[in-house]
Amino acid sequence: MTERKPRGFRLVTVQASNRLTPSMQRLRFTGRDLHHFATDENLHVRLHLPLTTDSDPEVQTRYYTIRRIDAEAGWFDVDFVLHEDGPGSNFARRAAPGTVCGVSGPCGLGIKPARHYLLAGDETALPAIARIAEIMPRHARGRILLEIQAPEDRISLDTPQDVDVHWFYRHAAPQAPEFLRKLSTEVAAFKTLQDRFIWIAGEHTAVMPFRPPLRGIPSLCVPYWRRGDD
């Protein structure tokens, strides 16, 4: 890693690797001076992943959610979605204790204070939604809509009592049509509420159509990935 380092850059080391579901791997990273990343204002970091082919070292940067962090103890967790190929997925599969990579940031805004919340996304958004659910005000009301491959890819969510969670399964299909229909219905309903915040993330073609109807409304609508890319 000889190139100019991004702002806030640290070297961190993989301490542990655990499979959470068939499609998600959690890596625990350890390092020094991590307090800069321990914020709920920005949920994400840039991971600078070492990808070595033969004798040529290469680093590729990808954005990930810090799922949990204990800066005093010097560690943070990142959950990786495992798909067929890609720098992050390949790194997560191969990373063993002692593997070193870079981290910089933080970046990626979280939620704004509100009474009513609508959170929605696919498995790439699941780590962020799981973290948001934990830091959401306990008096909050709302819905969480999640599209994943199959029931065995579900994880436990710590949500406020009045926040309902709905799971949608693609199985072998590219998308779960019920997910987008339900999301459209909920967006229309939440737009009529006072004191609300809408947070949507996932695949580009699924997410982007929701941006125009959310203009002027407290919201965050972000494409995390594009079908056909790594």
N, C-alpha and C positions, 0 to 999 in steps of 0.2 A: 504494500500500500504506500507507494511513493508519491502519488499525486497530491495536490493541495487538499488538505483535509477540510471538510465542511465545518461550519460553525457548530460548536458543541460536541465535536467528535470525541469519542472514547473508544478504546479497545475493550472488548468484553470477552469472556470465556464461557463456553457451554459447561455447565455444572451437571445437568441431568437432562434426560430425554424420556418422555412418557407418551404413550399412545392413549389419547382420550376417547376416541371413537375410531371406527374404520377409516374415516377420512380426515382426522385431525390429530396432529402431533404437537405436543407442548415441549418447548425447550426452556430451561431455566438458565439465564445468563448471570454471571457474577462480574463485578468490576468495582472500580473506585470512583468516588465522587459522582454518584448517580442522582443526587438531590435535584439537579436541573430537570430531570425527567419525571419527578414525582409531583405531577400536577393534574388536576381534573379539567383544566382549561384546554389542554391539548392532549389527546389520547394516544397519538401515534408517534412513531419514530421512523427514521430511515435506517434500515439494516444494510450494511455494505458487506456483501457476502463474497467470501473467497471461493472462486470456482477455478480449480486448477486442471488444466488439460496438458498432459505430458509435462514439459518443462516450462510452459508459459502460464504464469499466474494471471488471473483475470478477476476483477471485482465488479459485481453488478449490484445496483442499488434497488431495493424494493421497500415499500411502505408497509408497516405492520402496526397493529395495536399492542400497546403494553397492556396485557391482561391483568396483571397484578405487579406491584412493586413495593419493596421494602428497602428504601434508600439507606436507612441506618444499618441494616444487615448486609447491604451491598448486593442485592439481587433483583431481577425482574423476570417475569414469565411472558413468553410470546407463543401464541397458538397459530400453527401453520395448517392451512388446508392442503391436503395431499391430493394432487391430481396427477394426470399421466406424465406430465413433464413440466419443466419450468425451473428457474433458478432457486426460488424460495422453497418449492416443494422438494427439489433434489437435495438442497442443503439440509432441510429438516430430516430427511430420511437418513442421510449419511453422517450427520453431526454426532460426534461422540464426545464424552467428557474430555475437556482439554482443547476442543476446537475453538479457534479464535476468529472473531469477526469484528467489524466496526459498527458503531451506532452513533447517530447524530439526530438533532432535533431539540425539543419535541415539535410536533406539527399536528395538524388535523384537529379541528375544533370539536368540542363535545356539545352538550346540550345547554340550553338557556333555561333559567328558572321559569317554571310554568306550573299550572294546576293540572292540565290535561296533556298527555303525551301519546303520540303515535310513532312507534319505531318499527321499521320494516327493512328486510334485507335477506340475502341468501347466506350460505355458509361463510363466505368471505367477510360478511358483516357480523357474523355471529360473535366473535370475540369482543368487538366494540359494543354490540348490543348487550352482551352479558355484563360487561363492565358498567355501561350506562345504567342498567337495571339495578346494580348494586349501589350506585351513588345517587340515584333518583330520589327526590324527597319521599319519605315514607307515606306522606298524605296524598301523593299523586294518584291520579286516575288515568286509565288509558288502555291501549292495545299494543301488543307486540305481535307482528306477523313475520314468520320465518319460513323460508323455502329451502329445503335441504333434500339430499338425495333419497334417504330412506329413514324409517323410524330409528334404526340403530345409530344414526348420526346425531340424535338429540343429546343435549347436555342439560344439566340442571341450571335453572336461572333463579336468582334471588331477587324477586320482584316485590314491590309494594302490594299490599293485600288487594287493592282495587285496580290492579293492572292485569288484564287477561292476556294469556299467551296462546297463539294459534299456530300450529305447525302444518306445513304443506309439503308434500313429497313428490319429487319428480320421477322417482324410479328410473326407468331407462329413457325418459323423454328429456328434451333440452330444457323445457320449462314446465312448471305446474300451472296450467291456465287458471285454476281457481285462486291461486295466489294473487295474480295481477287483478282479477276481477274483484276480489275482496279488498285489495289495497285501494283500488279506484273508489269503491264504495266508502271506505273509511276516510280517505282523503276528503271526499266531498262532505262527509259528516263533520269531520274535525274542523274544516274551514269555517263552519257556522258557529263554533264555540269561541268563547272569550278565554283569554289566558291559556293559550295552547302552544305547543311546539311539535313540529313534525320532522322526523329524522329518517331518511331513506338512503340506503346504499346497496350496491350490488353490480350486476352486469349492465354495461352501457345501454344496450337497447331496451332493457327493462326499466331502467331508472330515469333516463333522460326525458321521456314523455311527461313525467310528473313535474318537471321544472316550471313550464309555463303556468299551470294552474296554481303553483305555490308562490308566484311572484307577489311580493308585498306582505307575505305571511311569515311569521317567525318559523324558520325551517332551515334544514340542511339536506340537500339532495345531491349525492356524490356518486359518480360511477367509479367503482373500485377496479373493474377489469372489463375487457372487451373480448367477446367470443372470437376465437381464431388467433389471439395473441398468446404469448407465453404467460 
